[in-house]
Amino acid sequence: MTELPDVFTQAEILVQALPHMQRYDQEIIVIKYGGHAMGDPEAAQDFAQDVVLLEQAGVKPIVVHGGGPQIGRMLDKLGIKSEFANGLRITDKATVEVVEMVLAGSINKQIVGTISAEGGKAIGLCGKDANMVIARKVGRTTATDSNIEKHVDLGFVGEPERVNRAVLDAVLAAELTPVLAPVANGADGATYNVNADTFAGAIAGAMRAKRLLLLTDVPGVLDKDKKLMPELTVDECRALIADGTITGGMIPKVETCIYALEQGVEGVVILDGKQPHACLLELLTDHGAGTLIRK
């Protein structure tokens, strides 16, 4: 991986793309879309253009999106207080209704609309559609308050238990791009808010994706000197977690990567959504972007 210039145009990427396109022809690529790229109109348009170009190049992209900041703003408007424990939103009945409205409604359709405006053929879905994803309730988590550990019930926060790929196979066969909101039914009939990274990892594993790309607000996995580590193995990731190099919110992202690899995904990349055309740089050039994790 060579050092990236500040900005690559899509045209400059395409010059390098032809040798790489065959590698991903008719392959499934799952992209978790969130962070800065979702909040900035220009970055959102760049992302949509990249998805359309991947479609046109014979790739089968599946987009999974988050929406934490947008959920937070809507909860504030409605006067619903939001609390977190270990990075997960404590989700009561009122909150999960807002989560579903924002994720499966406004955000999902906005992304679908942006991709469609760039010439793509996107369709918005969530985990509840055709029981695509069945979630189970996340157990209590341990949070620390004033050096006192306490067990916290996260409410309607779930994690994927089963993925039925039939609906996604049908959508991809129709040459449509699924855009998925991480909301799912539980076996108990309740609606669960699922972390978007975790949801994307489960989808990638079930679909045996060639690549899972996690767009974040950081360049990738950093060493103790805050320098990017371009490539890691699963064993190296576990060692970096154990010695404290990988900390905080990066731990669940890396754990999602490990899970996806164990389910048959060939490679997972944590990359910076602020980098224009980051997905194309990673997939279609020699430069790469972010940290590639392999078995």
N, C-alpha and C positions, 0 to 999 in steps of 0.2 A: 504494500500500500504506500503510495507516494503522497507527499504533502499537497493538500488541496489549495487551489487559489481561492480568493474570497468569494467569487461568484462564477458559476458555470451557467451559460445559457443552455436551453434545451437543444438548440441547433449544434452547439459545440459537443454536447453529449452524444448526439446522434451520429456524429462523425466517427466516434469510437464504438458505436453500439452494435454494428452488424456482426462482428465475430462473437458477440455474447448472446445474441437473440436466440440462436439455435439451442443454447443450453436451457432456456426457459420456455421454448415453444410448447404450448399446450400444458404447461405446468401450472399448478396452483400456487399463488403467492398470497399469503395472508398479511395484511398491513394493519397494525393498530395505529390509529390516527388520533392524536390528541395534543395537548400542550399548546405551545405558541402557535403552531401551524393552524390550529382551529380558530384562534382568536383574531388572526390578522387576515384581512380580506385578500391582500396580494398573495400571501403564502397559501391561503385556501385555494385560490385560483391556480397557482403553480401546482399544488397537489392534484387538483382535478385534472389538469392537463397531463400530468404524469400518469394518472390512472387510465386516461383515454389512450395515451400512447402505448401503454402496456397492453391494453386490449387489442389495439391495432397491430401490435407486434406478435400476437398469438399467445400472450400470457393470459392466465385466468385469475385476475385479482379478486380477493375478497377483502372488503374494508370493515374493520371493527372500530367503532369510535367511542371515545369517552365524552365527558361533558361536566366535570366537577365544578369549574367556575360558573358555568351557566346555571347549574342546579343551585349553587350557592346564592346567586343573584335572585333567582326566582323565589327561593325560600325567604330571603330577606324582604322581598316585596310583599310576600304573604304573611310576614311576621312570624315565621316558624323558625325557632332557634335550632341551629345545627351544631352537633358536637362530634368530635372525632376521638377514636382510640386506636393508637398504633397505625395512623394513616388511613383508617377505614371510617367512613361516615356511619355514625349510629343512626339507624333508619327505623323510625316508628311508622305507624300506619299512615299518618298524615304525610310524612316525608316520602314514603315509597310511592304514594300517589303522585307527588310532584316529580319525583325522579322519573317515573314512567312517562309522565306528560312531556317532560323536557327532553329526555333521551330518545324515546320511541316516537315522539312527536316533532317538536320544532327543530331540534338539532339534526335528527335523522333526515327529515325532508329537506332541510337546507343543504346538506351534503349531497343528497340525491339531485337536487336542483342544480347545484354548481357543476357536478359531473355532467349532467345532461346538457347544460348550457355550453359545455366545451365539446359537445358532440358524442358523449358517451351514452351508454344504455344501462343506467343504474336503477336498481329497485330497492326500496327500503324495507327492512324486516327487523324483527327482534327475536330473541330466544323463545318467546311465547308462540310465535307463528308455527303452526303444524307441530307443536311440541318439539321444536328443533333442539332446544336445550332444556333439560330438566335439572333444576338446582336443588341443592340441599342447604339447609341453614348452617351458616358458619357458627361454630361453637363460641363460647365465651372467650374473650381475649384478656390478657393481663396488661393493665395500664398502670403507670406509676404517677402518683400525685403526691408531691411533697415528700418524696422518698418512701411513700407507703404504697405497696402493691395492692391493687384491687382488681377483682374480676368483673368484666363489663359485658353485659348482654348487648350485642350489636343490633338486635331486632331483626328486621327483614333484609339482612345482608346474606347473600348466598354464594356458593361456589358450584361450578358445573359438576354434576354427577353423571349425566349421560348426554351424549350428542347424537341426534338422529340426522345423518347426513343426506337423507333422501331429498329433502326440499332444496338443499344447496346443490346437489347433483342435477336436479331438474332445472334450477335457475341457470347454472353454468352451461348446461346443455342447450339452453335457449339463447346462449351468447349474451346474457345479461350479467351485470356486475352487482352482486349483493352488497348492500351497505347495512351492517348489523348493529343494532343497539343492544348493549349488555343488560337486558332485562329478561328474566326467565320465570316460568312457573316452577313451583315445587310440587313434589308428589302429594303434598298436603293441600294443594290448591291455592296456596298463597303466592303472591308476587314477590320476587326477590331482586334486589339490586346487586349486580355482580361486578366486581372490579374488572375494568376493560382489558387490562393486561392478561388477567387470568382467563377471561372469556376468550380472548384472541388465541391464547395458548391451547385451550381446549378445542377450539375450532380447527386450528392448524394441525393438531394431533389427529383429530378424527378424519380430516381430509387428506392426511399424509402429504401435507404441503411441501413443496421444494424449499421454500423459505418462509420464515416468519420475521417480519420487520416490525420492531417496536419503536415508533417515533416518540422521542422524549424531548425534554428541555436541556439536556446535557449532551456533550459530544459522544458519549458512550461510557464504557467502564474505565475508570481512571485508577492509576496506581497511587501509591502514597505521596508521590510528588505532584499529583494532579495532572499527570500526563496520560494521554489516551493509550490504551492497550488495544492494538488493532485486531488481535486474534487470541482466543482462549479456548482451552478444552474444558469439558465438564469437571474433570479432576482439578484443574487449576482454579476454576471458579469456586469450588468447594473449599479449597485451601485458602483462597483470598477472603472468603467469608469467615473462615475459622480464625485467621490472623488479624481480622479487623480492617483489612484494606477495603473490602466492600461492606458498606454500612447503610443504615437508614433505608430510604425508599428504594435504593438500588437492589437490596436483598430480595424482596418479592419479585422484582423484574427478572433477576437472574434465576431465581427458583422457577419462574414460569418458563424461561428458556430451557432449563434442564428438563422440566416435565415434557415440553414439546419435543425435544430431541429424543427422549425415552419413548415417545409415542410414534416415532418414525419420521419426524421432520428432519430434513437433511442438514439445515443450518439455520441459525437464528442470529439476527443482527439488532443490536441496540444502537440507534443512531439519532442524530440531532435533527429534530423537525424544523429548526430555524435555518438549517442549510438549504438554500434553494435547490429544488429537484433532487433531494437527498435519496429518494427511492431509485431514481434513474441512475444516479452516480454509483450506488451500491450494486445494482443489478446489471447495468449495461456498460460499465467502464472498468478499466484496470485500477482506477484510483480507490474504489471502495469508499465507504463512509461508515464511521462508527466502529463498534466492536463486533466481530464475527465470532460466534460461539459454536463449536462443533463437539461431537462426541470425542 
